[in-house]
Amino acid sequence: MASVISTGGLSVEDFAKLSINMNRNVNLGTYFIATTTDLLLCGVMIVQFVEYWTYSRTDRKFNKAVVIVSSLTSMGGTFFVLNMMFKLFVYQFGEYSPFATTRDLGYLAIFDVISSFATSLFFAERAFLILGRSKIFAIYAIICFLVNITGGIGYPVLQDISTRTHKESDLQHKVWMTTMYVSGALGLDFMVNVIVTWSMLKSKAESGWKGVDGALVRFGRIVIEAGYPQTMITICWFVTFFGYTDLYIAIYPLWVQNKFYTCVLLASLNSRYSLRRARNQGLTNYLDPSKPPVVHVVTETYVQQSEGSNLPTQSTPNLPKPRYSNPDHHNSASFSPRRKTQSTKKGNLQIEFEEESTDYDETPTLTNSINGNNNQNDLTDKEEDSDSLHKLDYIDNSSRTGLTDDSFLPSIKK
């Protein structure tokens, strides 16, 4: 229904209708896009919250308190958005004045202030510890917090007052409160972004994320850990609120701001605990690529002995050592026992044969091989005795085949 008459002789209803119809698609579409984004981020927030609470029960109380406060206020912001959508498009459908008299919409900033304060406190503490507990940064952070809280609480109050009075002074005060709210948030968030990013880039040689494959993955890690998303959404709200006063697109960052803060907070915490759980489970090489992966291969080696080989094997006990020509220049795998060829003639019925020496007790060296000629005469008698063991008797064998004469086999008759 129509309210008080504004400047120009138009009622609030007519003025709101005129402002919305100037660009209806953008003005009304912003509400639906903002609501859809808020619901999607709310689902992401719930999943991250459950994951954090499942695996971080031993986390310190400060982190738990920050997560609880930020998550509850963000959830309350979602219910507030749904209530506003029902009010604008269901209960008061067909009226334009509720879009212009945003008394209730201004109080959504309180949810944003609480969630942003809790999240910014977490990231500010991280930057404070990175700087070695710098007192200068602590004073700067406190000032930014005070400015942000003052502007965040004063904005909805002055929004309600200016809607009822329509005084120029009240509108100017509302603009000042909005400026304080955005400036305090941006001042602290931007400083935290710079400090955390500088620390991560400086210490990447010792940190686990240096070996992460892909520049996009590495960039995403920096964005989450440094808290860039909430800074970007705050800048977006600042630009749309002061740069596009004739449009309603400032509704989008105002409605989804608390979800950005909470989701980034939970993502930053869960990334650390996921890496810690992976290390405890032995998956360090997968999530911490600073250490190269180690592949263990089980191999078995089999040695096959050729047919007819008389080489000693490992399974044969108490065998003499093999004779090698020069063990200093050859490995054991490329040697065979030294062979000697001795030609002996004893009568016309004897043949030349090659025998393999069985004297392995002495392993010759290069010196022994040089002086071998001096000891040749001493070995002649031993070789003749060895030859006598391998003679083939042809004398009594009339067939001259090398076989035993048939006369010695009683079962075979000639």
CORVENQUI-V171308 format. One record per residue. RES is the residue in three letters. SS is DSSP state (a for helix, b for strand, c for the rest). Layout:
RES;SS + RES;SS
This chain:
MET;c + ALA;c + SER;c + VAL;c + ILE;b + SER;c + THR;c + GLY;c + GLY;c + LEU;c + SER;b + VAL;a + GLU;a + ASP;a + PHE;a + ALA;a + LYS;a + LEU;a + SER;a + ILE;a + ASN;a + MET;c + ASN;c + ARG;a + ASN;a + VAL;a + ASN;a + LEU;a + GLY;a + THR;a + TYR;a + PHE;a + ILE;a + ALA;a + THR;a + THR;a + THR;a + ASP;a + LEU;a + LEU;a + LEU;a + CYS;a + GLY;a + VAL;a + MET;a + ILE;a + VAL;a + GLN;a + PHE;a + VAL;a + GLU;a + TYR;a + TRP;a + THR;a + TYR;a + SER;c + ARG;c + THR;c + ASP;c + ARG;c + LYS;a + PHE;a + ASN;a + LYS;a + ALA;a + VAL;a + VAL;a + ILE;a + VAL;a + SER;a + SER;a + LEU;a + THR;a + SER;a + MET;a + GLY;a + GLY;a + THR;a + PHE;a + PHE;a + VAL;a + LEU;a + ASN;a + MET;a + MET;a + PHE;a + LYS;a + LEU;a + PHE;a + VAL;a + TYR;a + GLN;c + PHE;c + GLY;c + GLU;c + TYR;c + SER;a + PRO;a + PHE;a + ALA;a + THR;c + THR;c + ARG;a + ASP;a + LEU;a + GLY;a + TYR;c + LEU;a + ALA;a + ILE;a + PHE;a + ASP;a + VAL;a + ILE;a + SER;a + SER;a + PHE;a + ALA;a + THR;a + SER;a + LEU;a + PHE;a + PHE;a + ALA;a + GLU;a + ARG;a + ALA;a + PHE;a + LEU;a + ILE;a + LEU;c + GLY;c + ARG;c + SER;c + LYS;a + ILE;a + PHE;a + ALA;a + ILE;a + TYR;a + ALA;a + ILE;a + ILE;a + CYS;a + PHE;a + LEU;a + VAL;a + ASN;a + ILE;a + THR;a + GLY;a + GLY;a + ILE;a + GLY;a + TYR;a + PRO;a + VAL;a + LEU;a + GLN;a + ASP;a + ILE;a + SER;a + THR;a + ARG;a + THR;a + HIS;c + LYS;c + GLU;a + SER;a + ASP;a + LEU;a + GLN;a + HIS;a + LYS;a + VAL;a + TRP;a + MET;a + THR;a + THR;a + MET;a + TYR;a + VAL;a + SER;a + GLY;a + ALA;a + LEU;a + GLY;a + LEU;a + ASP;a + PHE;a + MET;a + VAL;a + ASN;a + VAL;a + ILE;a + VAL;a + THR;a + TRP;a + SER;a + MET;a + LEU;a + LYS;a + SER;c + LYS;c + ALA;c + GLU;c + SER;c + GLY;a + TRP;a + LYS;a + GLY;a + VAL;c + ASP;c + GLY;c + ALA;a + LEU;a + VAL;a + ARG;a + PHE;a + GLY;a + ARG;a + ILE;a + VAL;a + ILE;a + GLU;a + ALA;a + GLY;c + TYR;a + PRO;a + GLN;a + THR;a + MET;a + ILE;a + THR;a + ILE;a + CYS;a + TRP;a + PHE;a + VAL;a + THR;a + PHE;a + PHE;a + GLY;a + TYR;c + THR;c + ASP;c + LEU;c + TYR;c + ILE;c + ALA;a + ILE;a + TYR;a + PRO;a + LEU;a + TRP;a + VAL;a + GLN;a + ASN;a + LYS;a + PHE;a + TYR;a + THR;a + CYS;a + VAL;a + LEU;a + LEU;a + ALA;a + SER;a + LEU;a + ASN;a + SER;a + ARG;a + TYR;a + SER;a + LEU;a + ARG;a + ARG;a + ALA;a + ARG;a + ASN;a + GLN;c + GLY;c + LEU;c + THR;a + ASN;a + TYR;a + LEU;a + ASP;c + PRO;c + SER;c + LYS;c + PRO;c + PRO;c + VAL;c + VAL;c + HIS;c + VAL;c + VAL;c + THR;c + GLU;c + THR;c + TYR;c + VAL;c + GLN;c + GLN;c + SER;c + GLU;c + GLY;c + SER;c + ASN;c + LEU;c + PRO;c + THR;c + GLN;c + SER;c + THR;c + PRO;c + ASN;c + LEU;c + PRO;c + LYS;c + PRO;c + ARG;c + TYR;c + SER;c + ASN;c + PRO;c + ASP;c + HIS;c + HIS;c + ASN;c + SER;a + ALA;a + SER;a + PHE;c + SER;c + PRO;c + ARG;c + ARG;c + LYS;b + THR;c + GLN;c + SER;c + THR;c + LYS;c + LYS;c + GLY;c + ASN;c + LEU;c + GLN;c + ILE;c + GLU;c + PHE;c + GLU;c + GLU;b + GLU;c + SER;c + THR;c + ASP;c + TYR;c + ASP;c + GLU;c + THR;c + PRO;c + THR;c + LEU;a + THR;a + ASN;a + SER;a + ILE;a + ASN;a + GLY;a + ASN;a + ASN;a + ASN;a + GLN;a + ASN;a + ASP;a + LEU;a + THR;a + ASP;a + LYS;a + GLU;a + GLU;a + ASP;a + SER;a + ASP;a + SER;a + LEU;c + HIS;c + LYS;c + LEU;c + ASP;c + TYR;c + ILE;c + ASP;c + ASN;c + SER;c + SER;c + ARG;c + THR;c + GLY;c + LEU;c + THR;c + ASP;c + ASP;a + SER;a + PHE;a + LEU;c + PRO;c + SER;c + ILE;c + LYS;c + LYS;c
